[in-house]
Amino acid sequence: MANGWGQCVCSLFNYKTEKFFIASNKKIGVLFRLFQLAVIGYLIGWVFIWKKGYQEREEAFESSVFTKLKGFALINTTEHGFHVWGAEDYVIPSQGDNVFFIVTNYIETPNQRLGLCAESSKVPDGVCSHDDDCTDGIPVIAGHGMKTGRCMNETGTCQIYGWCPVECSQTPRVPLLEKAENFSVYIRNFIRFPRFDFSKSNVLPSTNHTYLKSCYYDKVHHPYCPIFRIGELVNWTGHSFREMAVKGGIVGVGIEWNCDLDKDYSKCNPMYSFTRLDNSKYENITGYNFRFARYYRDAAGETYRSLFKVYGIRFDIMVNGEARKFSIVPTVVNIGSGVALMGVGVFCCDMILIYMMSGSSFYRQRKFETVVNKHDRRSKEEKRTRHHRHGHDRHKKEDKLDLENELLSSSPTRSPRIHKHRSHEQKHVKEATSRSHHSPQRKPVAQASSSRKPHSPKK
C-alpha cells in the first residue's frame, strides 16, 4: 500500500511532452488538411473580413435629437367654418425631441359648460331603465360626469353633472388635416463616442445657408439633408398616409450610425429606417388618439371650453450606433482563438488515429513512450540490487537466531552439566552456520583467485 502511494506521488513529478511522428495515412492527412482550411477560412473570412475582429468596438454612445415642424392647413367644416391650423396647433409638443405628434384628424365639442345633461348612450354604465340604476353621487365608469339619481327616459341614460353637452363620439371617415402629408419635419441628431473622442451630426456644416431651406432628404442625392416630408415618412413604412391619418398610428424612425473610424471621417454616415409600430391585424388596437381642452371665459366671467379628441401620427425617433477602430488586443485574442481551434483539430485526428482506426494499437505504441535518463536508470538498478542483498542477509540472520533459540529452548532445566552441554551445542551451531556461508560455489572462485596470483621464482 505504501509502495503504491509512493509511486503515485512520484508520478506527479513526471513531465509529459508531445511526441511527433509522421503517420503515412491518407485519410487522416486529408481530414486534417480540410480542418485546417476550414479554420483558416473562418478566421480570415468571418472573423477578420466580415466581423472586423481586429477592431475595438463601442456601443455606449451619447445622442441628442431635436425636431421642428413646419406647414399650414386650411379646414372648412359646416359646424365651424374656416379654420387655419399652424404648427403651433397640430404639433404636440411644439418643440419635440425624440417623440412628437402630428394631428391629422379631430372631433371638436365646443361650448361645454358645467351643468346637468344626459350621459352618452355608448357608455354601458350610463344606460338605465329606472332611477334606481342611477345612484346619486357615483361617477359613471368610463363616462363624462357624476350620477344625480335620475334616469332620463328620453335617452335611456342617467343624468349626470359634468361638462355638457357630452363629447360627440362620431368619428369622421376622412382626415380633416389631409394636407398634413405635405408638412415637413426637421430632424437634427448629434452623436458622440466618448472612448474614441469622435462626434458627428446628421447635418454637414456648410456655408450655403439656403441649402436647408430648399432640400428634402434623398438616400442617394441628399443623404445629409435632415428635412423629411411627413407623407414620405409614412409611405416608406409600406402604408398609406391617408389611411393612417383617419385613426392615427405610430411610426418609428430609426437612425443608425455604424462608423469605421479606420476610414475617412466622411465615411461615417447615418442610415435611416422607417416602420409602423402599431401595425396589427386587429383594428381595435391600432391607431393613436388622445383628448385635450381649450378653456375660455365669456363676458359674464363664466368658464367654458372646447374639447378636442385628436387623431394623428406619433413619431418615435430611435438612435442606435457603433464605432469601431483597430486595436491590438482583439486582434491577438482572435488569432489565439484560431490557433486553439487548430489544436482541437490535432486532438480529434489523434483520437481517430490511435483509438478508432484499424491498426490503432501500432500508432498508440509509437505515440506514447516512457523515457528515463541513463544515470537515473543505473542508480535505480543499484538501489534495487542493494535492497535485494540486504533482504537476503536479513533473512539469513533471522534463520540463524531461530535455530539457536530452538536448540537453547529444547530442555527446561539449567544444571551445570546441561549448561555445559548447551554451550557445546551452541559451538556446534556456530560452526555449522560458518560452514554454510562458505558454500561450494565460492570455493572455486577462491581457488581461481589464488591460482591467478603470480608465483615467485624458485631460488
Secondary structure, 3 states (H helix, E strand, C coil): CHHHHHHHHHHCCCCCCCCCCCCCCHHHHHHHHHHHHHHHHHHHHHHHHHCCCCEEEECCCEEEEEEEEECCEEEEECCCEEEEECHHHHEECCCCCCEEEEEEEEEEEEEEEEEEEECCCCCHHHECCCHHHCCCCCECCCCCEEEEEEEECCCCEEEEEEEECCCCCCCCCCCCCHHHHHCEEEEEEEEEECCCCEEEECCCCCCCCCHHHHCCCECCCECCCCEEEHHHHHHCCCCCHHHHHHHCEEEEEEEEEEEECCCCHHHCCEEEEEEECCCCCCHHHCCCEEEEEEEEECCCCCEEEEEEEEEEEEEEEEEEEEEEEECHHHHHHHHHHHHHHHHHHHHHHHHHHHHHCCCHHHHHHHHCCCCCCHHHHHHHHHHHHHHHHHHHHHHHHHHHHHHHHHHHCCCCCCCHHHHHHHHHHHHHHHHHHHHHHCCCCHHHHHHHHHHCCCCCCCC
